[in-house]
Amino acid sequence: MSTTMIGLVKEHRGPGAILKEVPIPTCGADEVLVRIKATSICGTDLHIYNWDAWSDKTVVTPNVFGHEFAGIVVEVGERVTNVAIGDYVSAEGHMVCGSCKACRTGNAHVCPNTKSFGITAPGCFAEYAVVKATNIIRNAPDLPYEIACLQDPLGNAVQTVLSGDIVGKSVAIIGVGPIGLLAIQVAKACGAGAIYAADINPNRLELAKKMGADYTINAMETRISKALRELTDGEGVEVVLEMSGNPQAIVDGFEAAANAGRVSLLGIPTKEVSLDLTNQIIFKGLRVEGITGRKMYQTWYQMKGLLNQKRIDLAPVITHRFTLDQYEEAFRLMNQGQCGKIVFTH
């Protein structure tokens, strides 16, 4: 096997990326080497490509980026016992210490010592990637590569939807980018009542209907909180899943939440958000949760149950397929918002 490969590298601390020849990563004693078959672009990758304030503070360069993948194991480290050559796998992207209080109390997803695959450690926009063996997730043999590589964002959706009771409850999903679209199917599969999808992008609202939303709200035409109150006869929505990170949308979500409801926050605002804590949260008796990553590894088992039993169909969320050398076109579409999920076939 060659000692080099082609990878998409964030080489300079500024906008853009470069496709170049880089060394194939070395597999450590507790790691596995994976031949990448498919990857998908995350919103985080777009932040890295565009290079914003978060990227400048967080991302290590030069580095192969990308963290959503499916592939085949081609080498295992000498201490690895849970993975074999030939296994068809994906992986959890948070590499945690395993010894801090968070890790030892079932909260590894918020480990303060986390290293992130494709962000602070080499990622998967390449021919090969090295992954910690403990992070490996085996895939069902009949799961297509392009679906298997979507499990990382699917896990975000699953954790957000299932962070509280959902059965029979009205659910508003604010921001139907790829994770919001996935959340629609998860909520529907898990027995939600009416599902409301809100966004400013007409194309994504059409995709939301295909994914199972009962009602859609164009936030460019009507205020989200007003529309949700009207659609629920003034009662408000029992479960608000905020996926956009837009400050006004976040405020609208709290305003639209029913008394004793739940607001789960996954979207990342780019600036501070001002809330009326007294009237929007305290007197309403709301339960508010911040959501990050996937619960390790509860969320993975939940999503496997949904995927393997065909309770959800992720195919409609994939709108474009490219090869890695077409990355500029892929990221252009991402920046325009004229897409669902974009997959690279390797």
C-alpha positions as CSV (number, residue, x, y, z in Angstrom):
1,M,0.0,0.0,0.0
2,S,1.2,3.5,-0.8
3,T,2.3,5.7,2.1
4,T,0.4,8.8,0.8
5,M,-3.2,9.6,0.0
6,I,-5.3,12.5,-1.3
7,G,-7.0,14.5,1.4
8,L,-9.0,17.8,1.7
9,V,-6.8,19.9,4.0
10,K,-7.5,23.0,6.0
11,E,-4.0,24.3,5.4
12,H,-4.1,28.0,6.2
13,R,-6.1,29.9,8.9
14,G,-8.4,31.6,6.5
15,P,-11.2,30.8,4.1
16,G,-11.1,27.8,1.7
17,A,-9.3,24.4,1.7
18,I,-6.9,22.5,-0.6
19,L,-6.9,19.0,-2.0
20,K,-3.4,17.6,-1.7
21,E,-1.3,14.6,-1.2
22,V,-0.7,13.8,2.5
23,P,0.8,10.9,4.5
24,I,-1.6,8.0,5.3
25,P,-2.1,8.3,9.1
26,T,-0.3,5.8,11.3
27,C,-2.5,3.4,13.2
28,G,-1.7,3.4,17.0
29,A,-2.0,0.4,19.3
30,D,-5.6,1.4,20.4
31,E,-6.7,2.6,17.0
32,V,-8.0,1.3,13.6
33,L,-7.3,2.5,10.1
34,V,-10.4,2.9,7.9
35,R,-10.6,3.0,4.2
36,I,-13.2,5.8,3.6
37,K,-16.1,4.9,1.3
38,A,-18.5,7.9,1.9
39,T,-18.4,11.2,3.9
40,S,-20.9,14.0,4.3
41,I,-20.5,17.7,5.0
42,C,-21.6,19.0,8.4
43,G,-22.5,22.6,9.3
44,T,-19.3,22.5,11.4
45,D,-17.3,21.8,8.2
46,L,-18.8,24.8,6.6
47,H,-17.7,26.9,9.5
48,I,-14.2,25.5,9.1
49,Y,-14.2,26.1,5.3
50,N,-15.4,29.7,5.6
51,W,-13.2,30.2,8.7
52,D,-15.2,32.2,11.3
53,A,-14.4,33.3,14.8
54,W,-15.3,29.8,16.3
55,S,-12.9,28.1,13.8
56,D,-10.1,30.5,14.5
57,K,-10.4,29.7,18.3
58,T,-11.0,26.0,18.0
59,V,-9.6,24.3,14.8
60,V,-6.1,22.9,14.5
61,T,-4.3,23.6,11.2
62,P,-3.0,22.1,9.0
63,N,-5.4,19.3,9.2
64,V,-7.6,17.0,7.1
65,F,-11.1,18.0,8.2
66,G,-14.5,16.2,8.0
67,H,-16.0,13.9,10.6
68,E,-19.0,12.1,9.1
69,F,-18.1,8.9,7.4
70,A,-18.6,5.2,6.6
71,G,-15.8,2.8,5.6
72,I,-14.0,-0.5,5.9
73,V,-11.4,-1.3,8.5
74,V,-8.1,-2.2,6.8
75,E,-5.7,-2.3,9.8
76,V,-6.1,-2.7,13.6
77,G,-3.7,-1.8,16.4
78,E,-2.0,-4.5,18.5
79,R,-4.3,-3.8,21.6
80,V,-7.6,-3.7,19.6
81,T,-10.0,-6.6,20.4
82,N,-13.4,-5.1,19.5
83,V,-12.8,-4.4,15.8
84,A,-11.5,-6.7,13.0
85,I,-10.1,-6.1,9.5
86,G,-13.0,-6.0,7.1
87,D,-15.6,-4.6,9.5
88,Y,-18.0,-2.1,7.9
89,V,-18.0,0.9,10.3
90,S,-18.7,4.5,11.2
91,A,-17.6,6.2,14.4
92,E,-18.4,8.6,17.2
93,G,-16.3,11.8,16.6
94,H,-15.8,12.8,20.2
95,M,-12.6,11.3,21.5
96,V,-12.9,11.6,25.3
97,C,-10.5,10.9,28.2
98,G,-12.6,8.3,30.0
99,S,-11.3,9.2,33.4
100,C,-12.9,12.6,34.3
101,K,-16.0,12.9,36.4
102,A,-18.2,13.5,33.3
103,C,-16.9,10.4,31.6
104,R,-17.3,8.3,34.8
105,T,-20.9,9.4,35.4
106,G,-22.4,8.6,32.0
107,N,-21.8,12.1,30.6
108,A,-18.9,11.5,28.3
109,H,-20.5,13.6,25.6
110,V,-19.6,16.7,27.7
111,C,-16.1,15.5,28.7
112,P,-14.0,18.7,29.2
113,N,-10.9,16.9,27.7
114,T,-12.6,16.0,24.4
115,K,-10.6,15.9,21.2
116,S,-12.8,16.2,18.1
117,F,-12.2,14.1,15.0
118,G,-11.7,16.4,12.0
119,I,-11.6,19.5,14.2
120,T,-8.7,19.2,16.7
121,A,-7.6,15.8,15.3
122,P,-7.2,14.5,11.7
123,G,-10.6,13.7,10.0
124,C,-12.1,11.8,7.2
125,F,-12.2,13.9,4.0
126,A,-9.5,11.6,2.6
127,E,-8.8,8.1,1.4
128,Y,-8.0,6.8,4.9
129,A,-8.6,7.9,8.5
130,V,-7.4,6.7,11.9
131,V,-10.1,6.3,14.6
132,K,-10.0,5.2,18.3
133,A,-11.2,1.6,18.4
134,T,-13.5,2.4,21.3
135,N,-15.3,4.9,19.1
136,I,-16.0,2.5,16.3
137,I,-19.7,1.7,15.5
138,R,-20.4,-1.4,13.3
139,N,-22.9,-0.9,10.5
140,A,-25.5,-3.4,9.2
141,P,-24.3,-5.0,6.0
142,D,-27.2,-3.7,4.0
143,L,-26.9,-0.1,5.1
144,P,-25.8,1.9,2.1
145,Y,-22.5,3.9,2.5
146,E,-24.3,7.2,1.9
147,I,-26.8,6.5,4.6
148,A,-24.2,5.2,7.1
149,C,-22.1,8.3,6.9
150,L,-25.1,10.4,8.1
151,Q,-25.2,8.8,11.5
152,D,-23.3,11.5,13.3
153,P,-25.8,14.3,12.5
154,L,-28.7,11.7,12.9
155,G,-27.4,11.3,16.4
156,N,-27.7,15.0,17.1
157,A,-31.3,14.8,15.9
158,V,-32.0,11.7,18.0
159,Q,-30.6,13.1,21.2
160,T,-32.5,16.4,20.7
161,V,-35.8,14.7,20.0
162,L,-35.5,12.1,22.7
163,S,-34.2,14.3,25.5
164,G,-37.7,14.3,26.9
165,D,-41.2,12.8,26.4
166,I,-42.4,13.1,22.8
167,V,-45.3,10.7,22.4
168,G,-48.4,12.4,21.2
169,K,-47.0,15.9,21.9
170,S,-47.0,18.8,19.5
171,V,-43.5,19.5,18.3
172,A,-42.0,22.6,16.6
173,I,-38.7,22.1,14.8
174,I,-37.2,25.6,14.2
175,G,-34.5,25.4,11.5
176,V,-34.8,22.6,9.0
177,G,-31.3,22.3,7.8
178,P,-30.1,18.7,7.5
179,I,-30.3,17.9,11.3
180,G,-33.7,19.6,11.5
181,L,-34.9,17.5,8.6
182,L,-33.7,14.3,10.3
183,A,-35.4,15.3,13.5
184,I,-38.7,15.4,11.7
185,Q,-38.5,11.7,10.8
186,V,-37.2,10.8,14.3
187,A,-40.0,12.6,16.0
188,K,-42.6,11.0,13.7
189,A,-41.1,7.5,14.2
190,C,-41.2,8.0,18.0
191,G,-44.9,8.9,18.1
192,A,-45.0,12.7,18.1
193,G,-48.3,14.5,17.6
194,A,-48.5,17.4,15.2
195,I,-45.0,18.4,13.8
196,Y,-44.4,22.0,12.8
197,A,-41.4,22.9,10.7
198,A,-40.1,26.5,10.5
199,D,-37.4,28.0,8.3
200,I,-36.7,30.9,6.0
201,N,-35.7,28.7,3.0
202,P,-38.7,27.5,0.8
203,N,-36.6,24.6,-0.6
204,R,-35.9,23.2,2.9
205,L,-39.6,23.7,3.9
206,E,-40.5,21.5,0.8
207,L,-38.0,18.9,2.0
208,A,-39.6,19.1,5.5
209,K,-42.9,18.1,4.0
210,K,-41.3,15.1,2.3
211,M,-39.7,14.1,5.6
212,G,-43.1,14.1,7.3
213,A,-43.8,17.6,8.7
214,D,-47.5,18.2,9.1
215,Y,-47.3,22.0,8.9
216,T,-44.6,24.4,7.6
217,I,-43.9,28.0,8.5
218,N,-41.9,30.4,6.4
219,A,-40.3,32.8,8.9
220,M,-39.8,35.4,6.1
221,E,-43.5,35.7,5.7
222,T,-44.8,35.3,9.3
223,R,-43.4,35.4,12.8
224,I,-42.7,31.9,14.1
225,S,-44.2,32.5,17.5
226,K,-47.4,34.0,16.1
227,A,-47.9,31.2,13.6
228,L,-47.3,28.5,16.2
229,R,-49.7,30.1,18.7
230,E,-52.4,30.3,15.9
231,L,-51.8,26.7,14.8
232,T,-52.2,25.4,18.4
233,D,-55.3,27.4,19.2
234,G,-53.3,29.7,21.5
235,E,-51.9,26.9,23.7
236,G,-48.4,26.9,22.3
237,V,-46.2,24.0,21.4
238,E,-45.4,21.3,24.0
239,V,-41.9,20.5,22.6
240,V,-39.7,23.1,20.8
241,L,-36.5,21.8,19.1
242,E,-34.4,24.8,18.2
243,M,-32.0,23.9,15.4
244,S,-31.3,27.2,13.7
245,G,-29.2,29.2,16.2
246,N,-30.8,32.4,14.9
247,P,-31.3,34.7,17.9
248,Q,-34.8,35.8,16.9
249,A,-35.8,32.2,16.2
250,I,-34.6,31.2,19.6
251,V,-36.7,34.0,21.2
252,D,-39.7,32.9,19.1
253,G,-39.3,29.4,20.3
254,F,-39.5,30.4,23.9
255,E,-42.5,32.6,23.2
256,A,-44.3,29.8,21.3
257,A,-43.6,27.1,24.0
258,A,-46.6,26.0,26.0
259,N,-46.7,26.2,29.7
260,A,-44.8,23.2,31.3
261,G,-43.3,22.5,27.9
262,R,-39.8,21.6,26.8
263,V,-37.3,23.6,24.8
264,S,-34.2,21.7,23.6
265,L,-31.5,23.9,22.1
266,L,-29.1,22.5,19.5
267,G,-28.5,25.5,17.2
268,I,-25.4,27.6,18.0
269,P,-26.1,31.4,18.0
270,T,-23.3,33.6,16.8
271,K,-24.0,36.3,19.4
272,E,-25.7,36.6,22.8
273,V,-29.4,36.1,23.0
274,S,-31.6,38.2,25.2
275,L,-34.5,36.3,26.9
276,D,-37.2,37.4,29.3
277,L,-36.5,34.7,31.9
278,T,-39.4,35.7,34.1
279,N,-42.1,35.4,31.6
280,Q,-40.7,33.1,28.9
281,I,-39.2,30.4,31.2
282,I,-39.8,30.7,34.9
283,F,-43.5,31.5,35.1
284,K,-44.2,29.1,32.2
285,G,-42.4,26.3,34.1
286,L,-40.4,25.4,31.0
287,R,-37.7,22.6,31.0
288,V,-34.7,23.9,29.0
289,E,-31.9,21.7,27.7
290,G,-28.7,22.3,25.9
291,I,-27.9,19.6,23.5
292,T,-24.4,18.7,22.3
293,G,-23.2,15.7,20.3
294,R,-24.6,12.3,21.0
295,K,-24.9,10.5,24.4
296,M,-22.1,8.0,24.4
297,Y,-23.3,5.5,23.5
298,Q,-27.0,5.5,24.3
299,T,-27.9,7.7,21.3
300,W,-26.0,5.3,18.9
301,Y,-28.1,2.3,20.1
302,Q,-31.3,4.3,19.7
303,M,-30.5,5.4,16.2
304,K,-29.4,1.9,15.2
305,G,-32.8,0.6,16.4
306,L,-34.5,3.2,14.2
307,L,-32.3,2.6,11.2
308,N,-32.0,-1.2,11.3
309,Q,-35.8,-1.7,11.6
310,K,-36.4,0.8,8.8
311,R,-38.4,3.1,11.1
312,I,-36.8,6.1,9.4
313,D,-35.7,6.8,5.8
314,L,-32.8,9.2,5.4
315,A,-32.6,9.1,1.6
316,P,-34.8,12.2,1.0
317,V,-32.4,14.4,2.9
318,I,-29.5,13.6,0.5
319,T,-29.9,16.1,-2.3
320,H,-26.4,16.1,-3.9
321,R,-23.5,13.7,-4.4
322,F,-20.0,14.7,-5.4
323,T,-16.5,13.2,-5.5
324,L,-13.9,14.9,-3.2
325,D,-12.3,16.8,-6.0
326,Q,-15.6,18.7,-6.5
327,Y,-15.4,20.1,-3.0
328,E,-15.6,23.8,-4.1
329,E,-19.0,23.2,-5.8
330,A,-20.2,21.3,-2.7
331,F,-19.3,24.0,-0.3
332,R,-20.7,26.7,-2.6
333,L,-24.1,24.9,-2.5
334,M,-23.8,24.7,1.3
335,N,-23.1,28.4,1.6
336,Q,-26.2,29.1,-0.6
337,G,-28.4,26.8,1.5
338,Q,-29.7,25.3,-1.7
339,C,-29.3,21.7,-0.5
340,G,-30.1,19.1,2.1
341,K,-27.3,16.8,2.9
342,I,-24.3,16.6,0.6
343,V,-22.4,13.3,0.3
344,F,-18.9,12.7,-1.0
345,T,-18.4,9.3,-2.6
346,H,-14.8,8.1,-2.2
